[in-house]
Amino acid sequence: MRDRTRRRLAQVTRLLSGRITLDQQRELLVITGWLTALHG
């Protein structure tokens, strides 16, 4: 599960570095928080 979580975090980081709306940024930051909590 840690490998999968790490891959998703990397994917979210790539998405955050692109052009996104404020709503998308907020959603991605929430997802990042949950993934970080899962990763431990």
HTML snippet that shows the backbone in 3Dmol.js (N, CA, C, O; Angstrom):
<script src="https://3Dmol.org/build/3Dmol-min.js"></script>
<div id="view" style="width:600px;height:400px;position:relative"></div>
<script>
const pdb = `
ATOM      1  N   MET A   1       0.822  -1.193   0.000  1.00  0.00           N
ATOM      2  CA  MET A   1       0.000   0.000   0.000  1.00  0.00           C
ATOM      3  C   MET A   1       0.871   1.263   0.000  1.00  0.00           C
ATOM      4  O   MET A   1       0.496   2.273  -0.596  1.00  0.00           O
ATOM      5  N   ARG A   2       2.007   1.209   0.653  1.00  0.00           N
ATOM      6  CA  ARG A   2       2.876   2.393   0.699  1.00  0.00           C
ATOM      7  C   ARG A   2       3.378   2.766  -0.690  1.00  0.00           C
ATOM      8  O   ARG A   2       3.471   3.951  -1.012  1.00  0.00           O
ATOM      9  N   ASP A   3       3.703   1.777  -1.517  1.00  0.00           N
ATOM     10  CA  ASP A   3       4.174   2.077  -2.869  1.00  0.00           C
ATOM     11  C   ASP A   3       3.079   2.746  -3.686  1.00  0.00           C
ATOM     12  O   ASP A   3       3.333   3.710  -4.409  1.00  0.00           O
ATOM     13  N   ARG A   4       1.871   2.236  -3.570  1.00  0.00           N
ATOM     14  CA  ARG A   4       0.739   2.814  -4.294  1.00  0.00           C
ATOM     15  C   ARG A   4       0.470   4.247  -3.834  1.00  0.00           C
ATOM     16  O   ARG A   4       0.214   5.134  -4.647  1.00  0.00           O
ATOM     17  N   THR A   5       0.533   4.455  -2.526  1.00  0.00           N
ATOM     18  CA  THR A   5       0.308   5.789  -1.979  1.00  0.00           C
ATOM     19  C   THR A   5       1.390   6.751  -2.452  1.00  0.00           C
ATOM     20  O   THR A   5       1.096   7.894  -2.803  1.00  0.00           O
ATOM     21  N   ARG A   6       2.637   6.297  -2.463  1.00  0.00           N
ATOM     22  CA  ARG A   6       3.742   7.135  -2.918  1.00  0.00           C
ATOM     23  C   ARG A   6       3.576   7.501  -4.391  1.00  0.00           C
ATOM     24  O   ARG A   6       3.838   8.638  -4.782  1.00  0.00           O
ATOM     25  N   ARG A   7       3.144   6.545  -5.206  1.00  0.00           N
ATOM     26  CA  ARG A   7       2.906   6.825  -6.638  1.00  0.00           C
ATOM     27  C   ARG A   7       1.790   7.841  -6.814  1.00  0.00           C
ATOM     28  O   ARG A   7       1.898   8.732  -7.656  1.00  0.00           O
ATOM     29  N   ARG A   8       0.724   7.724  -6.040  1.00  0.00           N
ATOM     30  CA  ARG A   8      -0.388   8.684  -6.134  1.00  0.00           C
ATOM     31  C   ARG A   8       0.041  10.073  -5.691  1.00  0.00           C
ATOM     32  O   ARG A   8      -0.365  11.070  -6.288  1.00  0.00           O
ATOM     33  N   LEU A   9       0.870  10.146  -4.635  1.00  0.00           N
ATOM     34  CA  LEU A   9       1.374  11.437  -4.189  1.00  0.00           C
ATOM     35  C   LEU A   9       2.206  12.095  -5.298  1.00  0.00           C
ATOM     36  O   LEU A   9       2.101  13.300  -5.525  1.00  0.00           O
ATOM     37  N   ALA A  10       3.021  11.308  -5.977  1.00  0.00           N
ATOM     38  CA  ALA A  10       3.822  11.839  -7.085  1.00  0.00           C
ATOM     39  C   ALA A  10       2.915  12.328  -8.210  1.00  0.00           C
ATOM     40  O   ALA A  10       3.180  13.365  -8.819  1.00  0.00           O
ATOM     41  N   GLN A  11       1.847  11.583  -8.485  1.00  0.00           N
ATOM     42  CA  GLN A  11       0.904  11.980  -9.529  1.00  0.00           C
ATOM     43  C   GLN A  11       0.206  13.291  -9.162  1.00  0.00           C
ATOM     44  O   GLN A  11       0.055  14.170 -10.010  1.00  0.00           O
ATOM     45  N   VAL A  12      -0.216  13.425  -7.918  1.00  0.00           N
ATOM     46  CA  VAL A  12      -0.880  14.647  -7.470  1.00  0.00           C
ATOM     47  C   VAL A  12       0.091  15.827  -7.545  1.00  0.00           C
ATOM     48  O   VAL A  12      -0.298  16.929  -7.931  1.00  0.00           O
ATOM     49  N   THR A  13       1.342  15.596  -7.179  1.00  0.00           N
ATOM     50  CA  THR A  13       2.348  16.656  -7.248  1.00  0.00           C
ATOM     51  C   THR A  13       2.516  17.145  -8.680  1.00  0.00           C
ATOM     52  O   THR A  13       2.628  18.348  -8.918  1.00  0.00           O
ATOM     53  N   ARG A  14       2.535  16.218  -9.630  1.00  0.00           N
ATOM     54  CA  ARG A  14       2.628  16.609 -11.044  1.00  0.00           C
ATOM     55  C   ARG A  14       1.405  17.423 -11.453  1.00  0.00           C
ATOM     56  O   ARG A  14       1.534  18.417 -12.167  1.00  0.00           O
ATOM     57  N   LEU A  15       0.234  17.014 -11.012  1.00  0.00           N
ATOM     58  CA  LEU A  15      -0.983  17.751 -11.348  1.00  0.00           C
ATOM     59  C   LEU A  15      -0.955  19.159 -10.759  1.00  0.00           C
ATOM     60  O   LEU A  15      -1.378  20.115 -11.408  1.00  0.00           O
ATOM     61  N   LEU A  16      -0.459  19.285  -9.529  1.00  0.00           N
ATOM     62  CA  LEU A  16      -0.402  20.587  -8.873  1.00  0.00           C
ATOM     63  C   LEU A  16       0.571  21.544  -9.567  1.00  0.00           C
ATOM     64  O   LEU A  16       0.418  22.762  -9.475  1.00  0.00           O
ATOM     65  N   SER A  17       1.560  20.997 -10.254  1.00  0.00           N
ATOM     66  CA  SER A  17       2.533  21.858 -10.921  1.00  0.00           C
ATOM     67  C   SER A  17       2.025  22.364 -12.269  1.00  0.00           C
ATOM     68  O   SER A  17       2.649  23.230 -12.882  1.00  0.00           O
ATOM     69  N   GLY A  18       0.906  21.832 -12.728  1.00  0.00           N
ATOM     70  CA  GLY A  18       0.331  22.269 -14.000  1.00  0.00           C
ATOM     71  C   GLY A  18      -0.676  23.390 -13.806  1.00  0.00           C
ATOM     72  O   GLY A  18      -0.847  23.913 -12.705  1.00  0.00           O
ATOM     73  N   ARG A  19      -1.331  23.746 -14.889  1.00  0.00           N
ATOM     74  CA  ARG A  19      -2.350  24.796 -14.843  1.00  0.00           C
ATOM     75  C   ARG A  19      -3.678  24.182 -14.413  1.00  0.00           C
ATOM     76  O   ARG A  19      -4.247  23.345 -15.114  1.00  0.00           O
ATOM     77  N   ILE A  20      -4.161  24.611 -13.249  1.00  0.00           N
ATOM     78  CA  ILE A  20      -5.421  24.104 -12.718  1.00  0.00           C
ATOM     79  C   ILE A  20      -6.198  25.264 -12.106  1.00  0.00           C
ATOM     80  O   ILE A  20      -5.635  26.313 -11.794  1.00  0.00           O
ATOM     81  N   THR A  21      -7.489  25.058 -11.942  1.00  0.00           N
ATOM     82  CA  THR A  21      -8.324  26.083 -11.328  1.00  0.00           C
ATOM     83  C   THR A  21      -8.151  26.044  -9.804  1.00  0.00           C
ATOM     84  O   THR A  21      -7.581  25.101  -9.255  1.00  0.00           O
ATOM     85  N   LEU A  22      -8.648  27.075  -9.144  1.00  0.00           N
ATOM     86  CA  LEU A  22      -8.568  27.107  -7.681  1.00  0.00           C
ATOM     87  C   LEU A  22      -9.341  25.949  -7.051  1.00  0.00           C
ATOM     88  O   LEU A  22      -8.897  25.368  -6.060  1.00  0.00           O
ATOM     89  N   ASP A  23     -10.494  25.618  -7.625  1.00  0.00           N
ATOM     90  CA  ASP A  23     -11.268  24.484  -7.107  1.00  0.00           C
ATOM     91  C   ASP A  23     -10.492  23.180  -7.254  1.00  0.00           C
ATOM     92  O   ASP A  23     -10.489  22.351  -6.344  1.00  0.00           O
ATOM     93  N   GLN A  24      -9.836  22.999  -8.397  1.00  0.00           N
ATOM     94  CA  GLN A  24      -9.043  21.790  -8.605  1.00  0.00           C
ATOM     95  C   GLN A  24      -7.859  21.754  -7.643  1.00  0.00           C
ATOM     96  O   GLN A  24      -7.519  20.697  -7.113  1.00  0.00           O
ATOM     97  N   GLN A  25      -7.231  22.908  -7.418  1.00  0.00           N
ATOM     98  CA  GLN A  25      -6.108  22.963  -6.497  1.00  0.00           C
ATOM     99  C   GLN A  25      -6.551  22.582  -5.086  1.00  0.00           C
ATOM    100  O   GLN A  25      -5.875  21.811  -4.405  1.00  0.00           O
ATOM    101  N   ARG A  26      -7.677  23.121  -4.656  1.00  0.00           N
ATOM    102  CA  ARG A  26      -8.195  22.811  -3.325  1.00  0.00           C
ATOM    103  C   ARG A  26      -8.466  21.301  -3.199  1.00  0.00           C
ATOM    104  O   ARG A  26      -8.102  20.685  -2.198  1.00  0.00           O
ATOM    105  N   GLU A  27      -9.094  20.724  -4.200  1.00  0.00           N
ATOM    106  CA  GLU A  27      -9.393  19.288  -4.179  1.00  0.00           C
ATOM    107  C   GLU A  27      -8.107  18.460  -4.125  1.00  0.00           C
ATOM    108  O   GLU A  27      -8.023  17.486  -3.376  1.00  0.00           O
ATOM    109  N   LEU A  28      -7.112  18.847  -4.917  1.00  0.00           N
ATOM    110  CA  LEU A  28      -5.851  18.108  -4.922  1.00  0.00           C
ATOM    111  C   LEU A  28      -5.122  18.235  -3.588  1.00  0.00           C
ATOM    112  O   LEU A  28      -4.473  17.287  -3.146  1.00  0.00           O
ATOM    113  N   LEU A  29      -5.220  19.383  -2.949  1.00  0.00           N
ATOM    114  CA  LEU A  29      -4.584  19.542  -1.642  1.00  0.00           C
ATOM    115  C   LEU A  29      -5.273  18.691  -0.582  1.00  0.00           C
ATOM    116  O   LEU A  29      -4.615  18.154   0.309  1.00  0.00           O
ATOM    117  N   VAL A  30      -6.583  18.568  -0.671  1.00  0.00           N
ATOM    118  CA  VAL A  30      -7.314  17.676   0.245  1.00  0.00           C
ATOM    119  C   VAL A  30      -6.875  16.230   0.019  1.00  0.00           C
ATOM    120  O   VAL A  30      -6.623  15.492   0.972  1.00  0.00           O
ATOM    121  N   ILE A  31      -6.785  15.836  -1.247  1.00  0.00           N
ATOM    122  CA  ILE A  31      -6.340  14.475  -1.581  1.00  0.00           C
ATOM    123  C   ILE A  31      -4.930  14.237  -1.060  1.00  0.00           C
ATOM    124  O   ILE A  31      -4.631  13.174  -0.517  1.00  0.00           O
ATOM    125  N   THR A  32      -4.062  15.237  -1.229  1.00  0.00           N
ATOM    126  CA  THR A  32      -2.684  15.121  -0.751  1.00  0.00           C
ATOM    127  C   THR A  32      -2.663  14.913   0.762  1.00  0.00           C
ATOM    128  O   THR A  32      -1.891  14.097   1.265  1.00  0.00           O
ATOM    129  N   GLY A  33      -3.494  15.635   1.475  1.00  0.00           N
ATOM    130  CA  GLY A  33      -3.565  15.467   2.922  1.00  0.00           C
ATOM    131  C   GLY A  33      -3.964  14.054   3.320  1.00  0.00           C
ATOM    132  O   GLY A  33      -3.357  13.466   4.215  1.00  0.00           O
ATOM    133  N   TRP A  34      -4.973  13.510   2.667  1.00  0.00           N
ATOM    134  CA  TRP A  34      -5.409  12.148   2.967  1.00  0.00           C
ATOM    135  C   TRP A  34      -4.329  11.127   2.620  1.00  0.00           C
ATOM    136  O   TRP A  34      -4.074  10.197   3.386  1.00  0.00           O
ATOM    137  N   LEU A  35      -3.700  11.306   1.469  1.00  0.00           N
ATOM    138  CA  LEU A  35      -2.648  10.357   1.075  1.00  0.00           C
ATOM    139  C   LEU A  35      -1.457  10.416   2.031  1.00  0.00           C
ATOM    140  O   LEU A  35      -0.863   9.387   2.354  1.00  0.00           O
ATOM    141  N   THR A  36      -1.114  11.613   2.478  1.00  0.00           N
ATOM    142  CA  THR A  36      -0.022  11.757   3.429  1.00  0.00           C
ATOM    143  C   THR A  36      -0.367  11.076   4.748  1.00  0.00           C
ATOM    144  O   THR A  36       0.484  10.428   5.359  1.00  0.00           O
ATOM    145  N   ALA A  37      -1.609  11.223   5.184  1.00  0.00           N
ATOM    146  CA  ALA A  37      -2.052  10.565   6.418  1.00  0.00           C
ATOM    147  C   ALA A  37      -1.981   9.035   6.267  1.00  0.00           C
ATOM    148  O   ALA A  37      -1.568   8.333   7.190  1.00  0.00           O
ATOM    149  N   LEU A  38      -2.377   8.540   5.120  1.00  0.00           N
ATOM    150  CA  LEU A  38      -2.316   7.093   4.882  1.00  0.00           C
ATOM    151  C   LEU A  38      -0.881   6.584   4.828  1.00  0.00           C
ATOM    152  O   LEU A  38      -0.573   5.490   5.300  1.00  0.00           O
ATOM    153  N   HIS A  39      -0.019   7.395   4.245  1.00  0.00           N
ATOM    154  CA  HIS A  39       1.369   6.997   4.070  1.00  0.00           C
ATOM    155  C   HIS A  39       2.098   6.914   5.404  1.00  0.00           C
ATOM    156  O   HIS A  39       3.002   6.097   5.586  1.00  0.00           O
ATOM    157  N   GLY A  40       1.691   7.770   6.329  1.00  0.00           N
ATOM    158  CA  GLY A  40       2.260   7.735   7.675  1.00  0.00           C
ATOM    159  C   GLY A  40       3.504   8.455   7.767  1.00  0.00           C
ATOM    160  O   GLY A  40       4.105   8.515   8.840  1.00  0.00           O
TER     161      GLY A  40
END
`;
const viewer = $3Dmol.createViewer("view");
viewer.addModel(pdb, "pdb");
viewer.setStyle({}, {cartoon: {color: "spectrum"}});
viewer.zoomTo();
viewer.render();
</script>
